[in-house]
Amino acid sequence: MKTISGTLTPIRDHVIVSDMYFGEQKTKSGLILGDDNGTTRGIYARWGRVYKKGPQNNEEYQPGDWVLVEHGRWTRAINMDDGENELELRMVEVDSIIGWSHEKPEGVQFGQEFSNGDSTTFDPASFVNV
């Protein structure tokens, strides 16, 4: 993917995020969420760090905060070099943000170092109280 130089400014109330992770993840309780994006098991919201907010965005979060974005409600990535860092940026709509935090969320750890290579399939019905 080609890297562009400069800066991006979102329009209206849109948000540009960085640090959105698509690999394997492990929750604080030990549940491993595999790198299975594009499958039914891979459908879940993802955290991203706010890079910039549009001029009409009056939400409380600021650049540097973390936002939780509904699954699939982000654009394809753009690689950008802002003169200090090379970033992978995505745009999200404000209505797709379902939560936010000043700190990087502790409930999910990133990286394949949390896997022993095995995978497990869970029956979603087992999480429902009937």
C-alpha positions in Angstrom: 0.0 0.0 0.0 1.3 3.4 -0.9 2.1 5.9 1.9 1.0 9.5 1.6 2.7 12.4 3.3 1.0 15.2 5.1 -2.1 15.3 7.3 -5.8 14.4 7.0 -8.7 16.3 8.4 -12.1 14.5 8.7 -15.2 16.2 7.5 -18.3 17.0 9.5 -18.4 14.9 12.7 -16.3 12.0 11.4 -13.4 10.6 13.3 -10.0 9.3 12.0 -8.5 6.5 14.1 -5.2 4.7 14.3 -3.9 1.7 16.1 -6.9 -0.5 15.2 -5.8 -4.1 15.6 -7.1 -7.0 13.4 -4.9 -9.9 14.7 -5.5 -12.3 17.5 -6.5 -10.9 20.8 -6.8 -12.2 24.4 -9.3 -10.8 26.9 -8.4 -10.2 30.5 -10.3 -13.3 31.6 -8.2 -15.4 29.2 -10.6 -15.8 26.2 -8.7 -15.9 23.0 -10.3 -14.0 20.1 -8.7 -15.5 17.0 -7.6 -13.7 13.9 -10.7 -14.7 12.0 -12.0 -11.4 10.6 -14.4 -12.1 7.8 -15.9 -15.2 9.4 -18.9 -15.3 11.7 -16.6 -15.8 14.7 -14.6 -12.7 13.8 -17.5 -10.3 14.1 -16.8 -8.0 17.0 -16.2 -4.3 17.8 -12.7 -3.0 17.7 -10.8 -0.3 19.6 -9.0 2.5 17.8 -7.1 5.6 19.0 -8.5 8.9 18.0 -6.2 10.7 15.6 -8.4 13.6 14.7 -12.1 14.7 15.0 -14.1 16.6 12.4 -15.0 20.2 13.1 -18.6 19.4 13.9 -17.8 16.6 16.4 -18.7 17.8 19.9 -18.2 14.4 21.7 -16.1 14.4 24.9 -13.3 12.2 23.6 -10.2 13.9 22.2 -7.3 12.9 20.0 -5.3 10.3 21.9 -8.3 8.7 23.5 -9.5 5.2 22.6 -12.9 4.6 21.0 -14.8 1.3 20.5 -16.2 1.0 17.0 -19.0 -1.3 15.9 -17.9 -4.2 13.7 -17.2 -3.2 10.1 -18.0 0.5 10.6 -14.6 1.7 9.5 -13.0 2.4 6.1 -10.1 0.6 4.5 -6.7 1.8 5.9 -4.7 4.7 4.5 -0.9 4.7 5.3 0.2 8.2 6.2 3.5 9.7 7.1 2.9 12.9 9.2 6.6 13.7 9.4 7.0 12.1 12.8 5.3 8.7 12.4 4.0 6.3 9.8 0.4 5.6 10.7 -2.4 3.3 9.4 -5.5 5.5 9.6 -9.2 4.6 9.1 -12.3 6.9 9.1 -15.3 6.1 11.3 -18.7 7.8 11.7 -19.5 9.2 15.1 -22.7 7.1 15.2 -20.6 3.9 15.0 -18.7 4.7 18.2 -20.2 2.7 21.1 -17.8 3.6 23.8 -14.6 5.4 24.6 -11.8 5.6 27.2 -8.9 8.0 28.1 -6.6 5.0 28.6 -5.8 2.0 26.3 -8.4 -0.6 27.3 -7.0 -3.2 29.7 -9.7 -5.8 29.0 -8.0 -6.9 25.7 -4.4 -7.7 25.1 -3.1 -7.8 21.6 -0.7 -10.2 19.8 -0.1 -13.8 18.9 2.2 -14.3 21.9 -1.0 -15.2 23.9 -1.8 -18.2 21.7 -0.4 -21.7 21.9 -1.5 -22.3 18.3 -4.7 -24.1 19.2 -8.1 -22.7 18.3 -11.5 -23.3 20.0 -15.0 -22.8 18.7 -17.6 -21.6 21.1 -21.3 -22.2 20.7 -22.9 -18.7 21.1 -26.0 -20.3 22.7 -23.9 -21.4 25.6 -23.6 -17.7 26.7 -27.4 -17.2 26.7 -29.4 -17.7 29.9 -32.8 -19.2 28.9 
